[in-house]
Amino acid sequence: MTCSLSAHQPAYLPWLGYFAKIARADIFVYLDTVQFEKNSFTNRNRIKGPNGPFWLTVPVRQKGHLEGTLQTLEIDDSLAWRKKHLKAIALSYAKAPGFAEKFARLEALYGGAHASLADFCWWQLQFWIQELGLGATQLVRSSELPVLSKKSDLVLDLCRHFGANRYLSGKLGRDYLNESAFASHDIEVIYQDYRCEPYSQLHGEFVPALGIVDVWMNSPVPLLDFFHGVHPL
């Protein structure tokens, strides 16, 4: 019996490729035990306004982050970033189909008191999973597992822990995965190269790889349609 696993760090408003990894896997591991990478997509992503794409960034307290993990990385709520992000989303998508109903639901995602970035992104992830119809995939946080290795060994040990015989990696996995180690345990490594078909988008010509809010706001069709041909693995 085939069991496929994918994994990824927490991400704020992830792009569709993040969810494609979830859609194709039986088990998705939310890697909240790794270190924070500055200028990554962990705490920021882009949406598209009248003047083009721009970043929305969740401010974090970076002091000492090299000694901790994403689970311990705190959000800096001394800044009014929640209201700022909601205002930016409203200004960007007010003319999108079904905006009022969607925005009311989105507002609720910014009202929780989550101290850590990982907890905040995990809470939001549950919402997006429902919206995309990806509930068949089992989601697990690495902080709840007895797996303490790092890099390629971490991924391999996660596969072994769950008895997975296929691992779905992003393209950058080629830079660090020890494929021979996976092969020695009869685990197949598959590299994802997800490409989203253009969809109707406000504010000019199509811009790919934006945060999930963009496709969610712009698309009246069921979002599961974006994963036809990739599920199951």
C-alpha positions as CSV (number, residue, x, y, z in Angstrom):
1,M,0.0,0.0,0.0
2,T,1.3,3.4,-0.9
3,C,1.6,6.1,1.7
4,S,2.8,9.6,0.6
5,L,4.2,12.3,2.9
6,S,5.0,16.0,2.3
7,A,6.3,18.6,4.7
8,H,6.8,22.3,4.8
9,Q,7.6,25.1,7.2
10,P,4.8,27.3,8.5
11,A,3.9,30.0,6.0
12,Y,1.8,33.2,6.1
13,L,-0.9,33.2,3.3
14,P,0.9,30.5,1.4
15,W,0.8,30.3,-2.4
16,L,-1.1,27.5,-4.3
17,G,2.1,25.4,-4.6
18,Y,2.2,25.0,-0.8
19,F,-1.3,23.5,-0.9
20,A,-0.5,21.4,-3.9
21,K,2.0,19.5,-1.7
22,I,-0.8,19.0,0.8
23,A,-3.3,17.9,-1.9
24,R,-0.9,15.2,-3.2
25,A,0.0,13.7,0.1
26,D,-1.7,11.3,2.6
27,I,0.2,13.0,5.4
28,F,1.4,16.6,5.6
29,V,3.9,17.5,8.4
30,Y,3.9,21.2,9.5
31,L,7.6,21.8,10.3
32,D,7.4,24.1,13.3
33,T,10.6,22.7,14.8
34,V,13.0,24.3,12.3
35,Q,14.6,27.7,12.6
36,F,13.3,30.9,11.2
37,E,14.8,32.1,7.9
38,K,14.8,35.9,7.5
39,N,13.3,37.1,4.1
40,S,11.6,33.8,3.5
41,F,7.9,33.2,2.9
42,T,7.4,32.1,6.5
43,N,6.1,35.4,7.8
44,R,5.3,37.2,4.6
45,N,3.7,36.9,1.2
46,R,2.5,39.0,-1.7
47,I,-1.0,40.1,-2.7
48,K,-1.9,42.3,-5.6
49,G,-3.4,45.8,-5.4
50,P,-4.2,48.6,-8.0
51,N,-0.4,49.3,-8.2
52,G,0.7,45.7,-8.6
53,P,2.0,43.1,-6.2
54,F,3.2,44.1,-2.7
55,W,4.3,42.3,0.5
56,L,2.3,41.7,3.7
57,T,4.7,40.9,6.5
58,V,3.9,39.6,10.0
59,P,6.4,41.3,12.3
60,V,8.3,38.9,14.6
61,R,10.7,39.3,17.5
62,Q,13.9,38.0,16.0
63,K,16.3,38.3,18.9
64,G,17.5,34.9,19.8
65,H,15.7,33.2,17.0
66,L,18.8,31.1,16.1
67,E,18.6,29.4,19.4
68,G,14.9,28.7,19.1
69,T,12.4,27.3,16.5
70,L,9.4,28.6,14.6
71,Q,7.3,27.2,17.5
72,T,9.0,29.7,19.9
73,L,9.3,32.6,17.5
74,E,7.0,35.3,18.8
75,I,4.8,37.7,16.8
76,D,5.5,41.4,17.5
77,D,2.1,42.7,18.4
78,S,3.4,46.1,19.5
79,L,2.8,47.0,15.8
80,A,-0.8,47.3,14.5
81,W,0.0,44.9,11.6
82,R,-3.4,43.0,11.8
83,K,-5.4,46.1,11.0
84,K,-2.9,47.1,8.4
85,H,-3.1,43.8,6.6
86,L,-6.9,43.7,6.7
87,K,-7.1,47.2,5.3
88,A,-4.6,46.3,2.5
89,I,-6.7,43.3,1.6
90,A,-9.9,45.2,1.6
91,L,-8.5,48.0,-0.6
92,S,-7.1,45.4,-3.0
93,Y,-10.1,43.1,-3.4
94,A,-13.2,45.2,-2.7
95,K,-14.3,44.6,-6.3
96,A,-13.8,40.9,-6.2
97,P,-16.8,38.5,-6.5
98,G,-18.4,37.8,-3.1
99,F,-16.0,40.1,-1.3
100,A,-18.2,41.2,1.6
101,E,-19.0,37.6,2.7
102,K,-15.4,36.4,2.3
103,F,-13.9,39.4,4.0
104,A,-16.1,39.0,7.0
105,R,-14.8,35.5,7.4
106,L,-11.2,36.5,6.9
107,E,-11.5,39.2,9.6
108,A,-12.1,36.4,12.2
109,L,-8.7,34.9,11.3
110,Y,-6.9,38.0,12.6
111,G,-8.7,38.3,15.9
112,G,-7.0,35.4,17.8
113,A,-4.4,36.0,20.5
114,H,-1.6,33.8,19.1
115,A,1.8,34.6,20.6
116,S,3.9,32.4,18.2
117,L,4.1,32.7,14.5
118,A,3.7,29.0,14.1
119,D,0.5,28.9,16.1
120,F,-1.0,31.8,14.1
121,C,-0.1,30.2,10.7
122,W,-1.4,26.8,11.9
123,W,-4.7,28.4,12.9
124,Q,-5.1,30.1,9.6
125,L,-4.0,26.9,7.7
126,Q,-7.1,25.1,9.1
127,F,-9.3,27.7,7.4
128,W,-7.5,27.4,4.1
129,I,-7.6,23.6,4.1
130,Q,-11.4,23.8,4.5
131,E,-11.8,26.4,1.8
132,L,-9.7,24.3,-0.7
133,G,-11.4,21.1,0.1
134,L,-8.2,19.3,1.2
135,G,-9.6,17.7,4.4
136,A,-8.6,14.2,3.3
137,T,-4.9,14.8,4.0
138,Q,-3.8,14.2,7.6
139,L,-2.1,17.3,9.1
140,V,0.5,16.9,11.8
141,R,2.8,19.3,13.6
142,S,6.4,18.2,13.9
143,S,6.5,19.7,17.4
144,E,4.1,16.9,18.5
145,L,6.4,14.2,17.1
146,P,9.4,12.4,18.7
147,V,11.6,13.2,15.7
148,L,14.5,15.5,16.5
149,S,16.9,15.1,13.5
150,K,17.6,17.9,11.0
151,K,17.6,18.6,7.2
152,S,17.5,15.5,5.0
153,D,17.6,13.2,8.1
154,L,14.6,15.0,9.5
155,V,12.5,14.3,6.4
156,L,13.7,10.7,6.1
157,D,12.9,10.1,9.8
158,L,9.4,11.6,9.4
159,C,8.7,9.2,6.5
160,R,9.9,6.3,8.5
161,H,7.9,7.4,11.6
162,F,4.7,7.3,9.5
163,G,5.6,4.3,7.3
164,A,5.5,6.5,4.2
165,N,7.1,5.1,1.0
166,R,6.9,8.3,-1.0
167,Y,8.1,11.7,-0.2
168,L,6.9,14.8,-2.1
169,S,9.6,17.5,-2.1
170,G,9.7,21.0,-3.4
171,K,12.2,21.8,-6.1
172,L,14.8,23.1,-3.7
173,G,14.9,19.7,-2.0
174,R,17.4,18.6,-4.7
175,D,20.0,20.9,-2.9
176,Y,19.9,19.0,0.4
177,L,18.1,15.6,0.2
178,N,20.3,12.5,0.5
179,E,18.4,10.5,-2.1
180,S,20.5,7.4,-1.5
181,A,19.5,7.3,2.1
182,F,15.8,7.4,1.1
183,A,16.4,4.7,-1.5
184,S,18.1,2.5,1.1
185,H,14.7,2.6,3.0
186,D,12.7,2.0,-0.1
187,I,11.3,5.5,-0.1
188,E,10.8,7.2,-3.4
189,V,11.5,11.0,-3.6
190,I,9.3,13.0,-6.0
191,Y,10.1,16.6,-6.7
192,Q,7.2,19.0,-7.2
193,D,7.1,21.6,-10.0
194,Y,3.7,23.1,-9.5
195,R,2.5,25.6,-12.0
196,C,-0.9,27.2,-11.6
197,E,-3.0,27.9,-14.6
198,P,-3.8,31.7,-15.0
199,Y,-7.1,32.7,-13.4
200,S,-9.2,35.9,-13.6
201,Q,-7.3,38.5,-11.5
202,L,-8.0,42.1,-10.6
203,H,-5.7,45.0,-11.5
204,G,-4.1,44.2,-14.8
205,E,-2.3,41.3,-16.3
206,F,-1.9,38.0,-14.5
207,V,0.8,37.7,-11.8
208,P,1.6,34.1,-10.7
209,A,2.6,32.8,-7.3
210,L,0.8,35.2,-5.1
211,G,-0.6,34.4,-1.6
212,I,-3.7,32.3,-1.3
213,V,-5.8,35.4,-0.6
214,D,-5.5,36.5,-4.2
215,V,-6.9,33.3,-5.8
216,W,-9.5,32.9,-3.0
217,M,-10.8,36.4,-3.5
218,N,-10.7,36.3,-7.3
219,S,-12.2,32.9,-8.0
220,P,-15.9,32.1,-7.6
221,V,-15.2,28.4,-8.7
222,P,-14.4,25.7,-6.1
223,L,-10.7,26.1,-5.3
224,L,-10.2,22.3,-5.4
225,D,-10.3,22.8,-9.2
226,F,-6.8,24.2,-9.1
227,F,-5.5,20.8,-8.0
228,H,-7.0,18.6,-10.7
229,G,-4.4,16.2,-12.0
230,V,-2.2,16.4,-8.8
231,H,-4.4,14.5,-6.3
232,P,-3.8,11.8,-5.2
233,L,-0.1,11.1,-5.6
